[in-house]
Every structure is written in C-alpha cells, then in structure tokens.
C-alpha cells in the first residue's frame, strides 16, 4: 500500500478521478505523468481553502477563529507578507520553505504563535502543522493582503493563486474572501483571479464564500432600515455586498472576527470575565461615557486598572465589551464560560462556519474532483495525441450517472462566470439548483409539501429538456441538459423519501 492509498479520499468522485489519473499515467509523457502524480497527492489531501482579502481586513484573525487557535500573526509584519499554509499534523511544528526548496524548522514563539520575524532570507512560504481537528477536513491558506504593502506581497499571493506559473495543480480549491464595508473594483479582480487558484475553474457559488468583517464598526444610523441596530445594519450591508459580488460567491455573511477569535481560541479568560463584572458594576452614565471611544475607555478614572482595560479592548473592542456588560446587566451571575458564549453569539461566526460546512465541507468531493479534472486537462495540453486520450478518458468518466455532480458543478461554473449566457431568471435558477444543499432550497420552495415539490421538479425537468432541444444555443443546451438531469434526480430523491 502506498502512502497515498493509505489516506482518505473525500468521496466517490475523488476516487473515480484518482483511478482515472492512475490509469492515464501509463499513457502520457513522463513530464505529464509526474504532474498526474501531484494531482493524486492533492486528491488525497484535505480541501484547500484560501483566506484572501485586502490588507487589514481581518483575514488572519478570522484564520485563527477557523483553526480554533491563536497562531497566525495579526499585526502587519514579515509573516503577514507571506503565504502560510495551516494543515493537520500529529506534532505542532513550523517549516519555513525557502525559495531554493530547502526547509528549516522553527519553534513557535512564547505565546504559541508563528514568530513575527523569521530572521531568514529567501523565504518562499510557511507550512504550519497543527494538531487541531478542524484541519483534518480543511487546509487553511492565509494569503498576504492584496492592494497593499508592496508589489512583492501581491506577487506572492498571485503566485499561490496561479497553478500554471507554479505547476498546473498548485493553489487553493476554494476561497473565503474577506471584505470590509466597501466592495471595490480590485475585490472583483481578486475573485476573478481565483480562476487560477481553482485550477482554471472560475471562483463562483460552488467554491467561494465571502465574509463582511468588522461589522461592529458600522454606523447603523447610516444604513436605511437598520432601526439603529448594528447587527441589522450589518445584515443589510451584507445583502448589498452579496448583490455586488454575485455570482462570484455563494453568500456574504457578516462577522466580527476579533470576537470570534477571542471566543474560539481561549483568549477570553476568567480574569477578563472578572474585569467585565467590575465594569458592569459602574453606574450607567460612567459606562456610557467610557464606551464612547477607545481613548475614553482606557483613560477614564475607575477601579479597573488601565492595563486591564487595554487588554479587554484588544480582545473585544468596544462593541464586544458593551455586549458583555449588557449581558451582565441582564444576568449578573453569568460565568466566564457563559460570557464567552455571549461573545461568540455576538460575533456571527456560527453562521460563517455553518455556511462553510454547507458550501465546502459537504461538497468537498465534487469541488476537489472538478479541480483535479481541470488540472489533468491543463497538464495534457501539449501533444495532440496525449491531449485526445485524456479528453476521451474524462468524457467516459463524466458519462457515468454518479458523475452528474461534476456535470452540475461544471454547468454552474459556466453560468456564474458568464461563459454561457442565459436570461436572468434562468441564470438565477441554475445558481439555485447548483448552489443550495437541500432539496426544497434547490427548488426554491422551502416549506412546501413533498407532493408539490415532486410536481415542480418534474415540471422543471420537462421545461429544461424542451429548452435544450428547441431554442437553446449549443452552449446553452449543454447547460440545459445538465439542469434537466438535476431536476429529474431531485424528483427521484423526493419519490424515494429523500426529503422529510
């Protein structure tokens, strides 16, 4: 048994592509075969999720919350200019990979984080191996801030996101894109660049989710319909951002990564809870004045030492402190653990994690298999005979009934990227069928009885079959046949009791 065979594949689609890849290695050139071996390695690895965004968008703080450990440096420094890959290992260790391929093992710093300064020349990137269980399913790739710092930082990220320049199979398979209050033109450009990150597959609702971070900084009075509520304002802004980024991302979710990091990584301690209790004991007017600004909070005269207040501000910011104090007003006996849950709930991180599970974890098999097929196609782009053999083998695989998910992901990518143009209502329908995990959601009929769901699925299957045969362009017909098949399979699942 080889090392690869002893590792877990994401599911049956990855297994089928791995079998195809192994079989093709005997039919292609040595150089292409070597690339296929790398594809096999990637198929056996966890889904690779890149966290990307602009400088100071809170990417690294969100990475720490995702991992459940404060290990990624969050202050701008040498390490935030480097690509860092966080992956599962049986022993915690840091490997600094140099540009000449050599590796050097470094210890974590005294606080358990990656050292802010590496003291090494010619560093390519950092590989961090951690025992955190979440990394069994996801390899998390922290990328340098874009549109920032220097050209070299951006170039390193672009290098990570460009499998053709490194090898045809390098780069992430999915992306969590972090934005703050304003989506800019280069945010769109960065998401478009993930065409390269996903082995020449466009970033779209299958493999991309966005987080609207630092929503505690939103001025609710500036957002119509918020009724002065910060979180309602954040939800409204996130919905607007989703429209701007559509269809590049499956969703835009509001989050406060600082609160998520403090709650998820153990940064919030019983000493912090004690300090918050002492603040809650102050009179309401004093507290209101202190929470007006960071300077007032740390400089105001009170019996909680200024240094303690500064640490609270670093961990929770004014919004988190205010939420914790309000919770203590309502229930003075809250324990440190209960306060941590209050802060976690206030962060919005639970919704982000649930969406990542629904979009990435539940579809890892299809995402990884589709990325691998794109890589195989790219690798065999040279000699015509080799290219034809690979193409024919892929077509045979895609003709199998169990490979329909790959066809659906391909159709979704074609539509979301604009490569195939449909009427807006049909585009919306394709995105819904391909992007939503539950059957009623795919049909756009959440909460309806099963009989109605069955009838609608069968009706839409017939419509898309007719559209494919009469009136569609060849490219549209290719998508329409896939959508017809998707509806038919939904109908079959409903008949078989696939939805209760």
C-alpha positions as CSV (number, residue, x, y, z in Angstrom):
1,X,0.0,0.0,0.0
2,X,1.4,3.4,-1.0
3,X,1.3,6.5,1.3
4,X,-1.5,7.9,-0.9
5,X,-3.5,4.8,-0.8
6,X,-3.4,4.8,2.9
7,X,-5.0,8.3,3.1
8,X,-8.7,9.2,3.0
9,X,-10.3,10.4,-0.2
10,X,-13.1,13.0,0.0
11,X,-15.7,10.6,-1.6
12,X,-16.6,8.6,-4.7
13,X,-16.0,11.3,-7.2
14,X,-12.4,11.8,-6.0
15,X,-11.9,8.1,-6.0
16,X,-13.1,7.9,-9.6
17,X,-10.8,10.7,-10.7
18,X,-7.9,9.2,-8.8
19,X,-8.5,5.9,-10.6
20,X,-8.6,7.7,-13.9
21,X,-5.4,9.6,-13.1
22,X,-3.5,6.5,-12.1
23,X,-4.6,4.7,-15.3
24,X,-3.6,7.7,-17.6
25,X,-0.1,7.8,-16.1
26,X,0.8,4.8,-18.3
27,X,-0.5,6.6,-21.4
28,X,1.2,10.0,-21.2
29,X,4.7,11.5,-21.3
30,X,6.9,11.3,-18.2
31,X,6.5,15.0,-17.5
32,X,2.7,14.8,-17.7
33,X,2.8,11.6,-15.6
34,X,4.7,13.5,-12.9
35,X,2.0,16.2,-12.9
36,X,-0.6,13.5,-12.6
37,X,1.2,12.1,-9.5
38,X,0.8,15.6,-7.9
39,X,-2.9,15.6,-8.8
40,X,-3.2,12.2,-7.0
41,X,-1.5,13.7,-3.9
42,X,-3.9,16.6,-3.9
43,X,-6.9,14.3,-4.3
44,X,-5.8,12.5,-1.1
45,X,-5.3,15.8,0.8
46,X,-7.9,17.8,2.6
47,X,-9.8,20.6,0.8
48,X,-7.5,23.6,0.5
49,X,-9.3,26.8,1.4
50,X,-7.6,30.2,0.8
51,X,-8.5,33.1,3.0
52,X,-8.0,36.2,0.9
53,X,-8.7,39.9,1.1
54,X,-7.3,43.4,1.4
55,X,-4.7,44.5,4.0
56,X,-6.2,45.0,7.5
57,X,-9.4,43.3,6.5
58,X,-9.0,40.9,9.5
59,X,-8.0,37.8,7.5
60,X,-5.5,36.4,9.9
61,X,-7.9,37.0,12.9
62,X,-10.5,35.0,11.0
63,X,-8.0,32.3,10.2
64,X,-7.3,31.9,14.0
65,X,-11.0,31.6,14.7
66,X,-11.4,29.0,11.9
67,X,-8.5,26.9,13.3
68,X,-9.5,27.5,16.9
69,X,-6.1,28.6,18.0
70,X,-4.4,32.0,18.0
71,X,-1.4,31.0,15.9
72,X,-1.5,33.4,12.8
73,X,0.2,36.8,13.4
74,X,-2.4,39.6,13.1
75,X,-0.2,42.7,13.2
76,X,1.4,43.8,9.9
77,X,4.9,42.3,9.8
78,X,7.1,39.9,7.9
79,X,4.8,36.9,8.3
80,X,1.7,38.7,7.1
81,X,3.6,39.3,3.8
82,X,4.0,35.6,3.3
83,X,1.6,32.8,2.2
84,X,1.1,30.5,5.3
85,X,-0.5,27.1,5.0
86,X,-2.1,25.6,8.1
87,X,-2.5,21.9,7.8
88,X,-3.1,18.9,10.1
89,X,-0.1,17.2,11.7
90,X,0.5,14.8,14.6
91,X,3.0,17.2,16.1
92,X,2.8,21.0,16.1
93,X,5.7,22.4,14.1
94,X,6.6,25.3,11.7
95,X,8.5,24.6,8.5
96,X,9.8,27.7,6.7
97,X,10.2,26.8,3.0
98,X,13.0,28.7,1.2
99,X,12.9,29.7,-2.4
100,X,15.5,27.1,-3.3
101,X,13.3,24.3,-1.8
102,X,15.2,23.8,1.4
103,X,13.1,23.7,4.6
104,X,14.0,25.0,8.1
105,X,12.1,24.0,11.2
106,X,11.4,26.9,13.6
107,X,9.8,26.9,17.1
108,X,6.6,28.8,17.9
109,X,7.1,31.9,19.9
110,X,6.4,32.1,23.6
111,X,2.7,32.8,23.1
112,X,2.3,29.8,20.8
113,X,2.2,31.9,17.6
114,X,4.3,31.9,14.4
115,X,7.2,34.2,15.1
116,X,6.6,37.7,13.8
117,X,10.1,37.8,12.4
118,X,11.7,34.7,10.9
119,X,15.3,36.1,10.5
120,X,15.8,34.2,7.3
121,X,16.5,35.3,3.7
122,X,14.9,33.9,0.6
123,X,11.7,32.7,2.2
124,X,9.0,31.3,-0.2
125,X,6.2,30.5,2.3
126,X,5.4,28.9,5.7
127,X,4.0,25.5,6.3
128,X,2.4,25.2,9.8
129,X,1.4,21.7,11.0
130,X,-1.1,21.7,13.9
131,X,-3.0,19.0,15.8
132,X,-6.3,21.0,15.6
133,X,-9.0,18.6,14.4
134,X,-10.6,21.1,12.0
135,X,-7.5,20.8,9.8
136,X,-8.3,17.2,9.1
137,X,-11.0,18.5,6.7
138,X,-9.6,21.8,5.6
139,X,-6.1,23.1,4.9
140,X,-6.4,26.8,5.6
141,X,-4.1,29.1,3.4
142,X,-3.6,32.6,4.8
143,X,-2.6,34.9,2.0
144,X,-0.9,38.3,2.0
145,X,-3.2,41.3,2.0
146,X,-3.9,42.5,-1.6
147,X,-3.7,46.0,-2.9
148,X,-1.3,46.7,-0.1
149,X,2.2,46.9,1.2
150,X,4.4,46.2,-1.8
151,X,4.4,44.6,-5.2
152,X,6.2,41.5,-3.9
153,X,3.5,40.7,-1.4
154,X,0.8,40.8,-4.1
155,X,3.1,38.8,-6.4
156,X,3.4,36.0,-3.7
157,X,-0.3,35.8,-3.5
158,X,-0.7,35.8,-7.2
159,X,1.9,33.0,-7.4
160,X,-0.1,30.9,-4.9
161,X,-3.2,31.6,-6.9
162,X,-1.6,30.7,-10.3
163,X,-1.2,27.0,-10.7
164,X,0.1,27.5,-14.3
165,X,3.1,29.5,-13.2
166,X,4.0,27.1,-10.3
167,X,2.6,23.9,-11.6
168,X,-0.8,23.0,-13.1
169,X,-2.1,21.8,-9.8
170,X,-0.9,24.3,-7.2
171,X,-3.2,26.7,-5.4
172,X,-6.4,26.6,-3.5
173,X,-9.6,24.7,-4.4
174,X,-12.0,27.1,-2.6
175,X,-11.8,30.6,-1.2
176,X,-13.1,32.5,1.8
177,X,-12.9,36.1,0.7
178,X,-12.9,38.8,3.5
179,X,-14.2,42.3,2.7
180,X,-15.0,45.2,4.9
181,X,-17.7,47.8,4.4
182,X,-16.9,48.7,0.8
183,X,-16.6,46.3,-2.1
184,X,-14.0,47.8,-4.6
185,X,-13.1,47.1,-8.2
186,X,-10.0,45.2,-7.1
187,X,-12.1,42.9,-4.9
188,X,-13.8,41.8,-8.1
189,X,-10.5,41.4,-9.8
190,X,-9.1,39.3,-6.9
191,X,-12.1,37.0,-7.0
192,X,-11.7,36.7,-10.8
193,X,-8.0,35.7,-10.2
194,X,-9.2,32.6,-8.4
195,X,-9.8,31.2,-11.8
196,X,-6.2,30.3,-11.5
197,X,-6.4,29.3,-7.8
198,X,-9.0,26.7,-8.7
199,X,-7.1,25.0,-11.5
200,X,-8.6,27.3,-14.1
201,X,-12.1,27.0,-12.7
202,X,-13.8,30.3,-12.1
203,X,-14.5,31.3,-8.5
204,X,-18.2,31.0,-8.0
205,X,-21.0,29.9,-5.7
206,X,-19.7,26.4,-5.6
207,X,-16.3,27.3,-4.2
208,X,-16.3,30.8,-2.8
209,X,-17.9,32.4,0.2
210,X,-17.3,36.0,1.4
211,X,-17.3,37.4,5.0
212,X,-18.2,41.0,5.7
213,X,-15.8,41.6,8.6
214,X,-15.6,44.3,11.3
215,X,-19.3,44.9,11.2
216,X,-19.1,46.4,14.7
217,X,-17.6,49.5,13.0
218,X,-20.8,50.0,11.0
219,X,-22.7,53.2,11.9
220,X,-26.3,51.9,12.0
221,X,-27.7,55.4,11.5
222,X,-26.1,55.5,8.1
223,X,-27.9,52.3,6.9
224,X,-31.6,52.7,5.9
225,X,-33.9,50.2,7.6
226,X,-31.5,49.2,10.4
227,X,-33.6,51.0,13.1
228,X,-30.3,51.9,14.8
229,X,-29.3,48.3,15.4
230,X,-25.7,47.5,14.5
231,X,-26.3,43.8,13.6
232,X,-29.4,44.6,11.5
233,X,-27.3,47.2,9.6
234,X,-24.6,44.6,9.1
235,X,-27.1,42.2,7.6
236,X,-28.4,44.8,5.2
237,X,-24.9,45.7,4.1
238,X,-24.0,42.0,3.7
239,X,-27.0,41.5,1.4
240,X,-26.0,44.5,-0.7
241,X,-22.4,43.2,-0.9
242,X,-23.8,39.8,-2.0
243,X,-25.6,41.5,-4.9
244,X,-22.3,43.3,-5.9
245,X,-20.2,40.2,-5.7
246,X,-22.8,37.9,-7.3
247,X,-22.3,35.3,-8.7
248,X,-18.7,35.1,-7.7
249,X,-19.6,34.0,-4.2
250,X,-22.3,31.7,-2.7
251,X,-23.1,34.2,0.1
252,X,-21.7,37.2,2.1
253,X,-22.0,36.8,5.8
254,X,-21.4,39.5,8.5
255,X,-18.9,38.6,11.1
256,X,-16.7,40.2,13.8
257,X,-13.6,38.2,13.6
258,X,-12.0,39.7,16.7
259,X,-14.8,38.4,18.9
260,X,-14.8,35.1,17.1
261,X,-11.0,34.7,17.7
262,X,-11.2,35.6,21.4
263,X,-14.2,33.2,22.0
264,X,-12.9,30.3,19.9
265,X,-9.2,30.3,20.8
266,X,-9.3,30.6,24.6
267,X,-8.1,34.2,24.5
268,X,-11.1,35.2,26.7
269,X,-10.2,34.2,30.2
270,X,-11.8,34.1,33.7
271,X,-9.7,37.2,34.5
272,X,-11.4,39.0,31.6
273,X,-14.8,38.0,32.9
274,X,-13.9,39.3,36.3
275,X,-12.9,42.7,34.8
276,X,-16.1,42.9,32.9
277,X,-18.1,42.2,36.1
278,X,-16.3,45.2,37.7
279,X,-17.1,47.4,34.7
280,X,-20.7,46.3,34.8
281,X,-20.9,47.4,38.5
282,X,-20.1,51.0,37.5
283,X,-23.0,53.4,37.1
284,X,-24.7,53.6,33.7
285,X,-23.6,57.1,32.9
286,X,-19.9,56.3,33.6
287,X,-20.1,53.2,31.4
288,X,-21.8,55.1,28.6
289,X,-19.0,57.7,28.6
290,X,-16.3,55.1,28.7
291,X,-17.8,53.2,25.8
292,X,-17.9,56.2,23.5
293,X,-14.3,55.8,22.3
294,X,-11.2,53.6,22.9
295,X,-9.3,56.5,24.4
296,X,-12.0,57.3,26.9
297,X,-12.3,53.7,27.8
298,X,-8.7,53.2,28.7
299,X,-8.1,56.7,30.2
300,X,-11.2,57.1,32.3
301,X,-10.6,57.1,36.1
302,X,-12.1,53.9,37.6
303,X,-11.1,51.0,39.8
304,X,-10.4,48.6,36.9
305,X,-6.7,49.2,36.0
306,X,-6.0,50.9,32.7
307,X,-3.8,48.0,31.6
308,X,-6.6,45.5,32.1
309,X,-9.0,47.7,30.1
310,X,-6.4,48.0,27.3
311,X,-6.3,44.2,27.1
312,X,-10.1,44.0,27.1
313,X,-10.1,46.5,24.2
314,X,-7.6,44.4,22.3
315,X,-9.6,41.2,22.7
316,X,-13.2,42.5,22.4
317,X,-13.2,46.1,21.1
318,X,-15.8,48.4,22.4
319,X,-18.7,46.5,20.8
320,X,-17.8,43.3,22.5
321,X,-17.3,45.0,25.8
322,X,-20.7,46.6,25.5
323,X,-22.4,43.3,24.7
324,X,-20.7,41.6,27.6
325,X,-21.7,44.3,30.1
326,X,-25.3,44.4,28.8
327,X,-25.4,40.6,29.3
328,X,-24.2,41.0,32.9
329,X,-26.8,43.7,33.5
330,X,-29.5,41.2,32.5
331,X,-27.9,38.3,34.4
332,X,-25.2,39.3,36.9
333,X,-24.3,35.7,37.7
334,X,-23.0,34.8,34.3
335,X,-19.9,32.6,34.4
336,X,-16.8,33.1,32.3
337,X,-18.0,30.3,30.0
338,X,-21.4,31.8,29.6
339,X,-19.9,35.2,28.8
340,X,-17.7,33.5,26.2
341,X,-20.8,32.1,24.6
342,X,-22.4,35.6,24.6
343,X,-19.4,36.9,22.7
344,X,-19.3,34.0,20.3
345,X,-23.0,34.6,19.5
346,X,-22.3,38.3,19.1
347,X,-19.5,37.6,16.6
348,X,-21.8,36.0,13.9
349,X,-19.1,33.3,13.4
350,X,-21.5,30.4,13.9
351,X,-23.3,31.4,10.6
352,X,-20.0,31.7,8.8
353,X,-18.9,28.2,10.0
354,X,-22.2,26.7,9.1
355,X,-22.1,28.2,5.6
356,X,-18.5,26.9,5.1
357,X,-19.7,23.5,6.1
358,X,-22.7,23.6,3.7
359,X,-20.7,25.0,0.7
360,X,-17.3,23.5,1.2
361,X,-17.3,20.5,3.6
362,X,-20.5,19.0,2.1
363,X,-19.2,19.4,-1.4
364,X,-15.5,18.7,-0.9
365,X,-15.8,15.6,-3.0
366,X,-17.2,17.4,-6.0
367,X,-15.0,20.5,-5.6
368,X,-11.8,18.5,-5.4
369,X,-12.7,16.2,-8.2
370,X,-13.7,19.0,-10.5
371,X,-10.4,20.9,-9.7
372,X,-8.4,17.7,-10.4
373,X,-10.1,17.2,-13.7
374,X,-9.3,20.7,-14.7
375,X,-5.7,20.2,-13.7
376,X,-5.5,16.9,-15.7
377,X,-6.8,18.7,-18.7
378,X,-4.3,21.5,-18.3
379,X,-1.4,19.1,-17.9
380,X,-2.2,17.3,-21.1
381,X,-2.5,20.5,-23.2
382,X,0.7,19.7,-25.2
383,X,1.0,16.8,-27.6
384,X,-2.3,16.3,-29.6
385,X,-2.5,12.5,-29.2
386,X,-1.9,12.7,-25.5
387,X,-4.5,15.5,-25.2
388,X,-7.1,13.4,-27.1
389,X,-6.5,10.3,-24.9
390,X,-7.0,12.4,-21.8
391,X,-10.1,14.1,-23.2
392,X,-11.7,10.8,-24.2
393,X,-11.0,9.2,-20.7
394,X,-12.6,12.2,-19.0
395,X,-15.7,12.1,-21.2
396,X,-16.1,8.4,-20.3
397,X,-15.9,9.2,-16.6
398,X,-18.4,12.1,-17.0
399,X,-20.9,9.9,-18.8
400,X,-21.4,7.8,-15.7
401,X,-24.6,8.5,-13.7
402,X,-22.6,9.0,-10.5
403,X,-20.6,11.8,-12.1
404,X,-23.6,14.0,-12.6
405,X,-22.5,16.3,-9.7
406,X,-19.4,17.1,-11.7
407,X,-21.5,18.0,-14.7
408,X,-23.7,20.2,-12.5
409,X,-20.6,21.9,-11.0
410,X,-19.3,22.5,-14.5
411,X,-22.6,24.0,-15.6
412,X,-22.8,26.2,-12.6
413,X,-19.2,27.4,-13.3
414,X,-20.0,28.2,-16.9
415,X,-23.1,30.2,-16.0
416,X,-21.6,32.0,-13.0
417,X,-18.5,33.0,-15.0
418,X,-20.6,34.3,-17.9
419,X,-19.1,31.8,-20.3
420,X,-22.7,30.7,-21.0
421,X,-25.3,33.4,-21.0
422,X,-28.9,32.8,-20.0
423,X,-31.9,35.0,-19.3
424,X,-31.6,36.5,-15.8
425,X,-34.4,34.3,-14.3
426,X,-32.8,31.1,-15.8
427,X,-29.4,32.1,-14.5
428,X,-30.9,32.5,-11.1
429,X,-32.5,29.1,-11.3
430,X,-29.3,27.4,-12.4
431,X,-27.4,29.0,-9.5
432,X,-30.1,28.0,-7.0
433,X,-30.2,24.4,-8.2
434,X,-26.4,24.1,-8.2
435,X,-25.6,26.1,-5.1
436,X,-28.1,25.1,-2.4
437,X,-27.6,21.8,-0.5
438,X,-31.2,20.9,0.5
439,X,-33.9,19.8,-2.0
440,X,-36.6,22.3,-1.2
441,X,-33.9,25.1,-1.4
442,X,-32.8,23.8,-4.8
443,X,-36.4,24.0,-6.0
444,X,-37.0,27.4,-4.4
445,X,-39.9,26.0,-2.5
446,X,-38.8,25.8,1.1
447,X,-41.6,24.7,3.5
448,X,-43.8,23.3,0.8
449,X,-45.3,19.8,1.0
450,X,-43.5,16.9,-0.7
451,X,-46.2,16.4,-3.4
452,X,-45.8,19.9,-4.5
453,X,-42.0,19.6,-4.6
454,X,-42.3,16.5,-6.7
455,X,-44.6,18.1,-9.2
456,X,-42.5,21.2,-9.5
457,X,-39.3,19.2,-10.0
458,X,-40.9,17.1,-12.8
459,X,-42.3,20.2,-14.5
460,X,-39.0,22.0,-14.5
461,X,-37.2,18.9,-15.7
462,X,-39.5,18.8,-18.7
463,X,-39.1,22.5,-19.3
464,X,-35.3,22.4,-19.4
465,X,-35.4,19.3,-21.7
466,X,-37.6,21.2,-24.1
467,X,-35.4,24.3,-23.9
468,X,-32.3,22.1,-24.7
469,X,-34.0,20.8,-27.8
470,X,-35.8,23.9,-29.0
471,X,-34.4,27.4,-28.8
472,X,-31.1,27.0,-26.9
473,X,-27.7,27.7,-28.4
474,X,-25.3,24.7,-28.3
475,X,-23.6,26.1,-25.2
476,X,-27.0,26.8,-23.5
477,X,-28.2,23.3,-24.5
478,X,-25.1,21.8,-22.8
479,X,-26.2,23.5,-19.5
480,X,-29.8,22.8,-20.0
481,X,-29.3,19.0,-20.3
482,X,-27.4,19.1,-17.0
483,X,-30.2,21.1,-15.3
484,X,-32.8,18.8,-16.7
485,X,-31.0,15.8,-15.3
486,X,-30.6,17.6,-11.9
487,X,-34.3,18.2,-11.6
488,X,-35.0,14.6,-12.6
489,X,-32.7,13.3,-9.9
490,X,-34.3,15.6,-7.4
491,X,-37.7,14.2,-8.3
492,X,-36.3,10.6,-7.9
493,X,-35.0,11.5,-4.4
494,X,-38.3,13.0,-3.4
495,X,-40.2,9.9,-4.5
496,X,-37.7,7.7,-2.7
497,X,-38.3,9.7,0.5
498,X,-35.1,11.8,0.3
499,X,-36.9,14.7,2.0
500,X,-39.0,14.5,5.1
